[in-house]
């Protein structure tokens, strides 16, 4: 029997960096979230993939916002689909690594604290 | 190479920006001190408070007459004889003031038409005592309210994305911390007159949990390595009716509880029969059974082959009129519909899920640990909840202990000032700079393996053989993890964060398994299949410290030595 597969095509560079895309195949089960798929990738395929998340499932931390098939969405509430899904970092935020962008409020960053003494 | 370490100095350093950490920061700042509030995640977003959808216990006496001593009696009964009565008493006595303070800050507690704050009767309480913010918004509202206060307080500097790897100790006293800036990898050294650990619990150690990704016992590991003592580590609370199936997204798996006790949801086995009575825990028309007993009953039904298809129990609201469902669930009904769940026509499946940890850092009534100037607050503190926490006490504890820790830390700094921390050298600092340079080990996969070991062998049911096997597997995982983090320092290295998390999780896991192996009885959240039943001789706590790199257990007699009443 064929297992359904979700293919995650992950853009790992910011919009100004040289293109860097990884392609991961994840076993698909109905009901899973995109974040479930990304966590599977990190545990089973590629631990070097960085993303931002904290609460995993409750949609309370609001940290896992990325571009999913060109639309801004939360990885934890967007359902995984048994097809190609294109994931990319938020385009309008400074890029840190892979799917992670700088979304911390400016006055809650280390450099702000250093300036404030 | 030039030292690129970033140096910061403050009066009070608070590690963790959940409910306890923000409360501690506010209390210290109100005394005029400079506070640095750091979190490994974004400020006010990580941790457990923001995820708490349920209720907060406090004897306000507005729904029905109440007194904090009634709340204390319920807390002690739920704790199965092991509560620290001083800490539990503080929680219950000071809880109402903490609730009213949040009310004055417009948290939005649900109210009756006549203005009284509404309270629900959560399991284990003798009367309605648990306040909430509709609908399923208690934690987010508490978190947002505290965050707004913290933002307005100019004495508090907030830094998110700062991962603390070790506390700094000078002459045996806490004097700061070291770590790295997650966004860019810079090393950070913080000098502080006092440190408040408010890092939360450790339920991420289990496969199915209601924790956020940053609750893996990092505070427990920091405390152990700094010389503090942990206590009650064997008591991990499983929340009995965590959502199991069908798969829900965008909702916390512990969401069902308030609906169950507001509406009387029925818990059924595969034969569609209520079974709680079979375990000597009759529920009657209400839902009053404490979490340890409900967890036990559900898992025993599954073991007996009477579980639901996904391996839990059914929870059904099908007998509730649609209008009552709509009134109680509000917009949550629509969120459930998006997940394909229609409560009028189908039950859901639920099963126990790791939810809270009663154990943690041992602290005195001012929340100070045995390491001078090191305070602790919130879930990371042991004692108030004994062997089983009463519903609704977690946020109360975060608010009350957070405030006390902040006040005591401030008083200490006012008296002693800020000392210069020792040069950030030695193994603790070296590991920040180190890296294997490769990704040969996968810490995310080792974490998943550890979660399996803890769930299967150190979960709600335990045996001596299973615990011994768990300790062997934890040792293997430790060897697999290696001595150095992978890659090199850089921007947002989640693989390195995983490795530091794993390091903390392994130490916390070992402490739990050792304490659970030693406790040869069943009590509250600690159930030994090879030692069924509570043994009055075990009305004693276990402490655990790190000596020369190895964990050492000790017994801590109950103060006064009087046999506490055991439910």
Interface residues (C-beta under 8 A of the other chain):
Chain A: X29 X30 X31 X32 X33 X39 X42 X43 X44 X47 X48 X49 X50 X51 X52 X53 X54 X55 X56 X57 X58 X59 X60 X61 X62 X63 X74 X76 X77 X79 X96 X97 X98 X100 X102 X103 X104 X105 X107 X108 X109 X110 X113 X114 X116
Chain B: X6 X8 X36 X41 X42 X43 X45 X46 X50 X51 X53 X139 X140 X157 X158 X159 X160 X161 X162 X181 X183 X184 X186 X188 X212 X213 X214 X246 X247 X248 X249 X250 X251 X252 X253 X439 X442 X443 X444 X445 X447 X448 X486 X487 X490 X491 X492 X493 X494 X495 X498
